[in-house]
Amino acid sequence: MSTNRMRFTDRVAIITGAGRGIGEAAARQMHAEGGTVVIADINNERGEATAKDIGGSCCSVRTDIADPESVAALHNTVEQRFGKLDIVINNASLVPYQKWEDITFDDWRKILRVDLDGVFLMCKSSSDMMRKNNYGRIVNISSNTVLLGTPNLVHYVAAKAGVYAFTRALATELGQYSITVNNICPGITDTDANWETPHHEAFDLVEGMQAIKGRAKPQYHVPSILFLASEESFWVTGSTVVTDAGHTRH
């Protein structure tokens, strides 16, 4: 993907889980369009390597989004280095593969802790910073599994459905500060994370149900994410964009 547009000049963004996958693709494109990007990834080695490869103003801060102290430290670092925060893209999540009968309460809490609690913590700290400048763009990454009820993902679907609904409610709360809150629901994507579980076995099946044929790459979701992260989306909030090639035709 290439562009001559510089939509993010003088904008500071945090992208969680941007050491790889969709988050990495968004970080690369946002930086290419002039943005200062902070990669917040629990895998510090991966985050640092990606930031170094992107170069320029891109940097990495090791962050456990499910830990309030870690999230607070991330935002303190951003405040000290850059003096403001304009954009947060909540991309980080755990993607399990477990049958319902095998899921324990500990499994349930592990997924919700990261995939839902982490979004809450990030939005809480980020919006506190954004309100100071009466400007902000929050983009949450949910999943089209919320619309499909995909099997072997009950805890993940529950967490992502929470993100889906949380986005709408938070948009209502933050609109008075000119902070928009929107949501992306990607379909199954060709990422390392999906190849680490049996999810990749569904690629061919899903493609057969898509209106547009092909296997999604991380960068396919980036135009929608960055539109919602840009000033162009000033009149859009509390909305969801489904990026799944018409798998759900939502």
N, C-alpha and C positions, 0 to 999 in steps of 0.2 A: 504494500500500500504506500502510495506517495501522494504528497499534496504540497502546493505552494502556499497554503493558508497558514497563518500563524495565530490561531485562535487563542492560544494559551500563554502568550507573551505576558510577563509580569504576574502570572498566576502560579500559586503554590498548591500542590496536590499531594495527598497521601493515597497510595494504592496498596491495599493489603493483599498478601499472598501473591505479590508481583514478581517473585523470583522465577516463576515459570507460568506456562499456560495462558489463559485469557488475561490475567493481570499483567503478565510480562508484555503481551502484545499491546495492551492499552498503554502501558508505561512508555514503550518505545515510540508509539505514535504521538502521544501527548508531548513527549520531549522533542520529537521532530517538529512539532508545531509551536515550539517556544516555551513550553511549560517547565517549571522546576518540579521534579518528581521525587518524592520520598517513597522508597520501597519499604513496606512494613511486612516482614516475613519472619516466621518463627525459625526457619532454616537460615541462619545467618550466613553460612558459607554460600548458599545458593543466591541469597539476596545480594550479597556483596559482589559476587561474580557477575550477576546481571547488571547491577549498577555500574560496575567498572566497564562492562562491554558497551553499555549505552553511552557512558561518558558524560562530559559536560557538567551540568548542574545536578544530574541525577545522583542520589545517594541512597544508602540503605541503613535502616535502623532495625535491629532485631526486636521483634514484637510478638508477644503472645496475646492475641486479641481477646482471649477469654480471661486474662488476668488484669484486674483493675489497675494495679500498680504499674504493670508494663505499658498499658494504654496511656496512663497518665505521663509516664516517662517519655513515651513517643511524642506526645503533644507538647511537653515541655521542651524537648529537643527542637521541634519545629518552631516553636515560639522564639527560642533563643537564637536559632540560626537564621530564620527568615522573617520573623516579626509578625507573621500572619498565616492564615490558612484559608484558601478559597474553595478547595475541592476535596472531597473524599470519595473514593470508590471502594466499597466494601465487597471485595472479591474473595477473600480467604474463606475456605471451608474445608471440612472433612467430608469425603464421599465414601461411605461404607458400602458393603455388600453383605447383607445378613438376612436370612429368612426370619419371618416373624417369630417362629417357635424358638429361634436361637438367640433372640435379642433379650438381654438382661436389663435390669433397671440401670446398672452401671453403664452399659452400652448406650442406652437412651440418653442418659445425662451427659455422657462424653460428647455425643453429637450435638445436642442442644446447647451445651456449654460454649462450643466454638461457633456453630452455624447460626445460632440465634442470640445467645447472650453476648457473643463477640460483636455482633452488629449493634446491639443496644449500647454497649460500652463505647464503641467507636463513635457512634452518632452523638452520644451524650457529650463526650469531650470535644469532638469536632464542632458541634453546633455552639458550644460555649465560646470557642474561639471565633467562629464565623459571626456571631451576633455582635461582636465588638466593631465589626466593619459593615454591619447590615448588608451582608452579601454571602452567598454560599451555594454550592451545588453538591448535593449528596446523591450518589448513585449506588443503590444496593443491587447485588446480584443474587437473584432467586434461582428458579429452575422451572422448566416446563413440566417437570415431574409433578408439580403442584396441580397441574391441569389434567395429568394423565393417571395419577394414582399408581405409579410404576411399582412393580413388586420388588421385594428384597431391599427396600429403602424406606420402611415406615418411619423411622426416626428422622431420616434426612428430609423426607417429604413434609413431615410435621414441622421441622425447623424452617424449611424454605417457605412453607405456607405462612408461618409466623412472620417471616421477613416481608412477604407479599402484603399481608394485612398491616403490619407495623408501618410500612412505607406510607400507606394512605393516611393513617392516623397522624404520623409525624409531620406529614406535609401540611396538615391542618394546623398543627401547633406552631410551625416555623414560618409559615407564609408571611406573617406580619413583619418578619425580619428580612424579607427578600431572599430567603433561603428556600430553594426548591429541593424536593425529595422525590426521587423516581426510582423505578425498578426495572431490571432487565431479567427476562426468563429465557436463558439459552437452552437449546436442545443439546443432546449428547454431542460431545466435541472430541476431536482427535487430539487429546492431551496425554502427557505422561501419566497423570493421575488415573485416567480411565484405562490405560494399558496395565496399570498395577493391580487391577481388579478384574473380575469377569465381565464388567460392563462393556468392554470392547467387543464382546461376542454379539452384542445387539446392533452393531453398526449397520450391517446389511439389512436386517429386519426393519430398522428405523428408516433407512433410506428408501425402502419400498413404500413407506407410508407418507413420505414427504411430497409436497407439491413440486418443489424444486429438488432435483436429484443431485446427489453428491454427498461427500462426507465433510462435516463442518470442521474448519480450522479455527484456531483461537482468534485470528485476525478478522474473521467474518463477523464477529460480534462487536468489534471495536467501533465502527462508524456510529452505531446506535448508542453505545456507552459514551463516546466523546461528544456526540450531539447533546446528550442530557447533562454533560459536564461543562458545556460551553455557555456563553452568554446568549447564544441563539435560542436556547430553550427557556428563556425568561418567563414565558407564558404557559409553561408545561410543568405541572407538579401533581403529585399523588397518582401518577400514571405508571402503567406497565407496558413495556415493549417486549414482545415475544420474538426471539430470534432463533427460529428452529426450521426455517425453510418450508413453513406451512405444515409441519407435522401435526400440530394441533389446530391450525386454522382458527386461531383465537381472535 
